[in-house]
């Protein structure tokens, strides 16, 4: 099992998980909200719809940029991995804060959110995507450190690898 998380194979696994989390972050919100439940909801004020559109386009743009940077090999790959995890986590983790704010609901009648074992599927998806991003970051970072020959994982060893990978 440890072999799967070491060296090049671990980097590919970590980056693949980060890519999956970013694809979900780019596509799922648009699929869920670019319709009459949110962006085209006639009951929503125009300014609320404005924020819906900006949030959707921002997550799609940031997630797409993350995927490009992550696989390009250009620049600081430690930072690429960090941001490839940070954007999905920053988008999905607040799904767990929002329901505790007074006056907010997961459902917007007449658009109920499906449930699995009583839990809204949007929260299940948010949890799965957050965990996928965090696992991808951890595996990628650990594998990068092992590639440098520093199993203890010093940041200096990882930074040295990234400096050698920079293009002139």
N, C-alpha and C positions, 0 to 999 in steps of 0.2 A: 504493500500500500504506500509505503514511504517513497518508493520509486516513482509513483505517479506524480508526486509533488516535488520532484527534484529536477534540476537542470532545465533543459529545453522543453521536455514534455510537460513539466510543471508550469512553465511560462505559457505554453499554448493552452493548457487547461485553464489557468487563471485568466488569461486574456479572453478566452472563449466565454467564460462565465461573465466577465465584465461586459463583453459584447452583447450577450443575451440580455443582461439587465438594461443596457442602453437601448437595445432594439425595443424591448418592452416599454421602456420609458418614452421612446419616441412615438410608438404606434398605439399603444393601448389607450392613453388619454384622448387622443384624437378620435379613435374608434368609439370610445364611450361618450365623449362630450361634444363632438362636432355634429350635433343634431338638435332636435326640438327639446331635449331634456336640459340642455345648457345653452350653447351658443345661439341657437335659434328659438329659444323659449320666449314666447310672446309675453309671459308674465314677468320676465326679468327686465329690469331697467336697462337702457342702452349702455350705461357705464359698466354694469355688471357683465354684460356680454363682451364689452371691450376688454375687461380683465381676463375673461375666459379665453379670448382669442390670443392675447399676449402671452398668457401662461402656456397655452398649447404650443404656440410657435417657438417660445423660448426653450421648452423642454425638448422639442424636436431638433432645434438647431444645436443646442448644447450636446445632446446625446449623439447626434451625427458627427459633430466635431470630435467628440471623445473617441468614437470608433476609428475615425481617420488617424488621429494622433497616436492612438494605442498601437495600431498595426503598422504605422509608417516607419518606425525605428528611428525617426528624427528626434533630436532634442533629448530632454531629460525624461527618460522612460519611467522613472520613479514617480515624477509628477503626473505623467500621462495616466499611470495606473491609479494614482490617488484621485484625480479628477473623474476618471471613468467610474470610480466607485462613489465619489461624493455627489455627483449629479443625481443618479437614481436614488441614493439614500436621502438627499435633500428634498427630492420630490415626493417620495413615498412615505417616509417616516412621519411626516406631519399628519398623515391619515389617522394616526393614533392619538394625536393631540386634538384635532378638530372636533371629534364627538364630545369632548369634555367641556368645550366652550359653550356657555349658555346661549341658547337660541339656534344652535346648529343641529342639523340632522343629516344622516347618511342618505335618506330617501328624500325625494322631492316629488310629492304626488302631482300628477298621476304617473310618475315614473319610479316605481319601486325597484330597489336594488335586490337582486336575487340573494338567497341565503343558503348556506350549506351548514348543517348542524346548528342552525340559528345564528350563524355568524355571517355578516354581509360579505359577499364574494369580493367586493372591492377591498376590504380589509385583509382578506386572505391573500389576494394578489399583491397588495402592498407589502405584506410580510414576506411573501416568497421572493419578491423582487429585491427587497432590502437585504435579505439573507444571501441571495445569489450575488449581489454586488459586493457585500462584505467578504464572502467566501472567495470570490474571484480576486479581490485585492489582496487578501491574506496569502493565497496560494501563489499569486504572481510575485509578491514581495519576497516571500520565503524562497521561492525558486530562484529569483534574481540573486539573492544573497548566497545561495548555494553554488550558483554558477561562478561566483567570484572566489570560491574556495574558502569562504568565511561562514561556516555553519552556525556560528554564534550570532551572525547577522549584524555586524557593525555597519553603521550608515556610511562610514568612510569607504569601506570596500565596495558598497553598492554605488556610491557616487563615482568612484574610480571607473567602474564598468561603464557608467553612462558617459563619462568624459571620453573614454576610448571609442564609444559608439557615435559620438558627434561627428557630423560631416564637416569638412573644412569650409 
